[in-house]
Amino acid sequence: MCARSALALVLMLIPLAVAPTSSAAAAPQTLTVLTYNIHHGAGADDALALERVARVLRDSGADVVGLQEVDRHYDTRSDFLDQAGWLGRRLGMHVVYGANLSLDPPRSGAPRRQYGTAILSRFPVSESRNTRLPRPRQGEQRGLLEADINVDGTAVRVLTTHLEHTSQSERLAQAEAINSVIEDSGRPTVLVGDLNATPGAREVGVLTRHLADVWRTAGEGSGYTFDARSPHKRIDYVLGSSGIAARQAEVIDSDASDHLPVSAEVTLP
C-alpha cells in the first residue's frame, strides 16, 4: 500500500466531532409558578396553622409563589406575625411584600398592621414595587405586586394580585389598570392571583387581551379552586405573556386555606 493510500485510510478511521444541535444548545428555561390565597393562614377548618401552608408550598416544588390575603403584624387572628417573612425563612426563599392595607399599630413602637400580597422566589429579586389599584366604588383597597426575578440569567417579571370580591365594576377598573402595567413590560411576564371572577367574566377577558390563561392549554378538568372543601368555581389563575408556554398545570388538594392553590410549569422564551 502506498503512503498516500495509508494516510487516507487513517483519516477515514478518525471519528468526526459532531456539532451540538441547535435544539440542545437552546434548551428552554422552565419555571414552576404557584398562586395561593392563604386566608391569613387559617385553613378550611378556620384554625390558624401557617405551617400547613409552608408544607403545601414546599411539597409543590414551586420556584416562584404569589400569595394573597397575607397578614403582617396585623391582628390576633394571625398572632401579629409577619407571615410573608416567616414563610420566606421557613422555605429559604426571597420575599417581597405589598401592603394594601396599612393601619396604625396597637401601641407605640409596634410595627404597622398590614394586609396584602407577597411573592416568594427561589431566584434573586432585583426590584419590586406595589401599585395600588383603583376602587371607584370605595371597596377594599387592592394592589398589584411586581417582582423582577433573575431566573438563571433570564429576566422575568412576576406579578400577583387579589381583585375586589364585591363589585364587578371595580374588578374591571382594576383589570384595566393591571393591563397598563403589563403593556409597559418589555420582558416575559407571569401574573398570578385571586381574580374573584370565573373564566367567562368580562374582567378576565380584559386581562387575557395580553396574557394567556395557562389552564386552558395545560390544565385538565374544571380547575375549580374555591372553596377548598367543596370546589365549585375557578377564580385563581396563572396567566403568561406571549412566548411563555405552559407545560402542565394542576390544582393542588389541600385544607390549609379556604382556597386551593394552582401550580403551573412554564417555559420561558
C-alpha positions in Angstrom: 0.0 0.0 0.0 1.4 3.4 -0.9 1.9 6.1 1.7 -1.0 8.2 0.2 -3.4 5.3 0.5 -2.3 4.5 4.1 -2.9 8.2 5.1 -6.4 8.2 3.6 -7.2 5.0 5.5 -6.1 6.5 8.8 -8.2 9.7 8.2 -11.3 7.6 7.5 -10.9 5.8 10.8 -10.7 9.0 12.9 -14.2 9.8 14.3 -15.6 13.1 13.3 -16.7 15.5 16.1 -20.5 16.1 16.0 -21.6 19.7 16.4 -24.3 20.2 19.0 -27.8 20.6 17.5 -29.5 24.0 17.8 -32.2 22.5 20.0 -29.7 21.1 22.5 -27.9 24.4 22.6 -31.1 26.4 23.2 -32.9 24.2 25.7 -35.8 26.1 27.2 -35.7 27.5 30.7 -38.5 26.2 32.8 -40.2 27.8 35.8 -42.7 26.4 38.3 -45.1 29.1 39.4 -47.8 28.8 42.1 -50.7 31.0 43.2 -52.3 30.7 46.6 -54.8 32.7 48.6 -53.8 31.6 52.1 -56.6 33.2 54.0 -54.1 34.7 56.6 -53.0 31.2 57.5 -56.5 29.9 58.5 -57.4 26.6 57.0 -60.7 25.2 55.7 -61.3 24.3 59.4 -60.8 28.0 60.3 -57.8 27.1 62.5 -54.7 29.2 62.2 -51.8 26.9 61.1 -49.3 28.7 58.9 -47.1 25.5 59.0 -49.7 23.8 56.8 -49.3 26.5 54.2 -45.5 26.1 54.4 -45.8 22.3 53.7 -48.0 22.9 50.7 -45.5 25.4 49.2 -42.5 23.1 50.0 -44.2 20.0 48.6 -45.3 21.8 45.4 -41.6 22.4 44.4 -42.6 25.9 43.2 -39.8 28.2 42.1 -42.0 31.3 42.5 -45.1 31.8 44.6 -47.7 34.5 44.5 -49.7 34.8 47.8 -52.8 36.7 48.6 -54.5 37.6 51.9 -51.2 37.7 53.8 -51.0 39.4 57.2 -48.0 41.3 58.5 -48.3 42.1 62.3 -52.0 42.6 61.5 -54.1 41.2 64.3 -54.7 38.5 66.9 -56.2 36.4 64.0 -52.6 35.7 62.8 -50.9 36.2 66.2 -49.4 39.6 64.9 -46.9 37.5 62.8 -45.1 38.8 59.7 -46.5 35.9 57.7 -44.5 36.6 54.5 -41.2 36.9 56.3 -41.9 33.7 58.3 -42.7 31.7 55.2 -39.6 33.0 53.4 -37.4 32.0 56.3 -39.1 28.6 56.7 -38.7 27.8 53.0 -35.4 29.6 52.3 -36.9 31.9 49.7 -36.5 35.6 48.8 -39.6 37.6 49.9 -41.3 40.8 48.7 -44.4 42.1 50.3 -47.1 44.5 49.1 -49.2 46.2 51.9 -52.6 47.2 50.5 -54.0 48.0 54.0 -51.6 49.7 56.4 -53.1 50.6 59.8 -51.7 52.2 62.9 -50.0 49.8 65.3 -51.9 48.8 68.5 -49.3 50.5 70.7 -46.5 53.0 70.3 -43.3 51.5 68.8 -45.0 48.4 67.4 -44.9 47.6 63.6 -47.8 48.9 61.4 -50.6 46.4 60.9 -50.6 45.4 57.3 -52.6 43.1 55.0 -51.8 42.4 51.3 -49.9 40.1 49.0 -46.5 38.6 48.8 -44.1 36.9 46.3 -41.7 34.2 47.3 -38.9 33.3 44.9 -36.1 30.7 44.9 -34.3 33.1 42.5 -32.9 36.5 43.3 -35.3 39.5 43.1 -33.6 42.6 41.6 -36.5 45.0 42.1 -40.1 45.1 43.4 -43.0 47.5 43.6 -46.6 47.6 44.8 -49.2 49.6 42.9 -52.5 50.4 44.5 -55.4 49.6 42.2 -58.5 51.8 41.6 -61.6 51.4 43.7 -64.2 53.6 42.1 -67.0 52.3 44.4 -64.8 52.6 47.5 -64.3 48.8 48.1 -61.4 47.3 49.9 -58.0 48.7 48.7 -56.4 46.2 46.3 -52.9 46.2 44.8 -50.6 44.8 42.2 -47.3 43.5 43.5 -44.5 43.1 41.0 -41.1 41.4 41.3 -38.3 41.4 38.7 -36.6 38.0 39.0 -33.4 36.7 37.6 -34.0 33.1 36.5 -30.5 31.8 35.8 -29.8 34.8 33.6 -33.3 35.3 32.2 -35.2 38.3 33.4 -38.8 37.6 34.3 -41.5 39.8 35.7 -43.8 38.1 38.2 -47.0 39.8 39.4 -49.6 38.9 41.9 -53.0 40.5 42.7 -56.3 40.0 44.5 -59.2 41.7 42.9 -62.2 43.1 44.7 -64.8 40.5 45.6 -68.0 42.6 45.9 -68.1 44.7 42.7 -67.5 43.7 39.1 -67.2 47.4 38.1 -64.2 47.7 40.5 -62.7 44.5 39.2 -63.0 45.8 35.6 -61.2 49.1 36.6 -58.5 47.1 38.4 -58.0 44.8 35.4 -57.6 47.8 33.1 -55.0 49.3 35.5 -53.1 46.0 35.5 -53.2 45.9 31.7 -51.5 49.3 31.6 -48.6 47.9 33.7 -48.4 44.8 31.6 -48.3 46.8 28.3 -45.2 48.6 29.6 -43.3 45.4 30.4 -40.6 44.5 27.9 -39.8 41.1 29.4 -41.5 37.8 29.9 -44.4 38.3 32.4 -46.4 36.0 34.6 -49.5 37.2 36.5 -51.0 35.1 39.3 -53.7 35.7 41.7 -57.2 35.5 43.0 -59.3 37.4 40.5 -62.7 36.7 42.2 -64.1 36.1 38.8 -64.8 33.0 36.7 -63.2 32.4 33.3 -66.2 33.9 31.3 -66.3 37.1 33.2 -65.5 40.4 31.5 -62.6 41.3 33.8 -60.9 38.0 33.0 -61.4 38.9 29.3 -59.7 42.2 29.9 -56.6 40.6 31.3 -56.4 37.9 28.6 -56.1 40.5 25.9 -52.4 40.5 26.6 -51.9 37.3 28.7 -52.9 33.7 28.2 -54.7 31.6 30.7 -52.3 28.6 31.2 -55.1 26.4 32.4 -56.8 26.4 29.0 -53.7 24.9 27.4 -52.1 22.8 30.2 -54.8 22.0 32.8 -57.2 19.1 32.9 -60.7 19.2 34.2 -62.6 22.2 35.7 -59.7 23.7 37.6 -62.1 24.7 40.4 -60.2 26.4 43.3 -63.0 27.7 45.6 -64.0 26.7 48.2 -61.4 24.2 49.4 -63.9 21.8 50.9 -66.4 21.7 48.0 -64.7 23.4 45.0 -67.3 24.7 42.6 -65.7 27.7 40.8 -62.4 28.7 39.3 -61.3 32.1 40.5 -57.5 31.6 40.9 -55.3 31.9 37.9 -51.8 31.7 36.3 -51.5 33.9 33.2 -48.5 34.3 30.9 -47.3 36.7 28.3 -46.5 35.9 24.7 -43.6 33.4 24.4 -44.3 31.7 27.8 -45.6 28.2 27.1 -47.4 26.1 29.7 -46.2 22.6 30.0 -48.6 21.5 32.8 -51.0 22.9 35.3 -52.7 21.5 38.3 -54.9 22.3 41.3 -53.4 21.0 44.5 -55.7 19.4 47.0 -55.2 20.9 50.5 -57.1 22.1 53.5 -54.5 24.7 54.5 -56.8 27.6 53.3 -60.3 28.2 52.1 -58.8 28.3 48.5 -56.9 25.6 46.6 -53.5 26.6 45.1 -52.8 26.4 41.4 -49.3 25.3 40.2 -48.1 25.6 36.6 -44.8 24.7 34.9 -44.0 27.0 32.1 -41.1 27.5 29.7 -39.6 30.9 29.2 -38.7 32.5 25.8 
